[in-house]
Amino acid sequence: MSNTRSTRKGTAVSRTPEKDPGDWTTGDEEMTGPQESYLHTLAQEAGKEVPDELTKAEASQLIDQLQEETGRGR
């Protein structure tokens, strides 16, 4: 099943509301509590350190990276 659909004018629209973290309007705010908690879990599994004071966008990107490394993102 595809994650895109066609509109009447023929343009593709994503069915998943996924945006590049760099384009988030709140991406420069401090990471959320859940992001921080999950990052520490992933980092522990990957044997990595989590930098202090990440933004929401930076935390999201690091989560994606660590999920790939740990196999949790499948």
matplotlib code that plots the C-alpha trace (Angstrom):
import matplotlib.pyplot as plt

x = [0.0, 1.4, 1.8, 0.7, -2.5, -3.5, -5.5, -8.0, -5.3, -2.9, -0.4, 0.7, -0.1, 1.5, -0.8, 1.7, 2.1, 5.9, 7.9, 11.7, 12.6, 14.5, 11.2, 9.3, 8.2, 8.9, 12.1, 14.4, 12.6, 14.1, 13.5, 10.5, 10.6, 9.6, 12.2, 14.9, 13.8, 13.7, 17.0, 18.7, 17.2, 18.5, 21.8, 22.4, 21.6, 23.9, 26.7, 26.5, 26.2, 23.3, 24.5, 22.9, 20.3, 19.3, 16.4, 13.3, 14.6, 18.1, 16.6, 14.3, 17.2, 19.3, 16.4, 16.2, 20.0, 20.0, 17.0, 18.9, 21.9, 19.9, 17.4, 14.5, 13.2, 11.9]
y = [0.0, 3.4, 6.3, 8.8, 9.5, 11.6, 14.8, 16.0, 18.1, 15.1, 16.1, 13.5, 14.1, 12.2, 10.2, 10.3, 13.7, 13.4, 16.6, 17.1, 18.1, 21.1, 22.4, 22.2, 25.6, 24.4, 22.5, 25.0, 24.5, 22.4, 18.6, 17.2, 14.9, 11.8, 12.5, 12.8, 9.6, 7.6, 9.1, 7.9, 4.4, 4.2, 5.7, 3.2, 0.3, 1.8, 2.6, 6.3, 9.6, 12.0, 15.6, 18.1, 20.7, 19.3, 21.0, 19.0, 18.8, 17.6, 15.1, 13.7, 13.3, 11.6, 9.3, 8.3, 7.6, 5.6, 3.6, 2.6, 1.6, -0.4, -1.9, -0.4, 1.7, -1.2]
z = [0.0, -0.9, 1.5, -1.1, -2.9, -5.9, -5.6, -8.3, -9.9, -10.1, -7.4, -4.9, -1.2, 1.5, 3.8, 6.6, 8.2, 8.2, 7.9, 7.9, 11.4, 10.0, 8.7, 12.0, 13.3, 16.9, 15.9, 17.7, 21.0, 23.7, 23.2, 25.0, 28.0, 26.0, 23.4, 26.1, 27.8, 24.6, 23.5, 26.7, 26.2, 22.6, 23.5, 26.3, 23.9, 21.2, 23.7, 22.9, 24.9, 24.4, 24.1, 26.5, 25.5, 22.1, 20.2, 19.2, 15.6, 16.7, 19.1, 16.4, 14.0, 16.7, 17.5, 13.8, 13.7, 16.9, 15.8, 12.7, 14.8, 17.3, 14.9, 16.9, 14.0, 11.9]

ax = plt.figure().add_subplot(projection="3d")
ax.plot(x, y, z, "-o")
ax.set_aspect("equal")
plt.show()
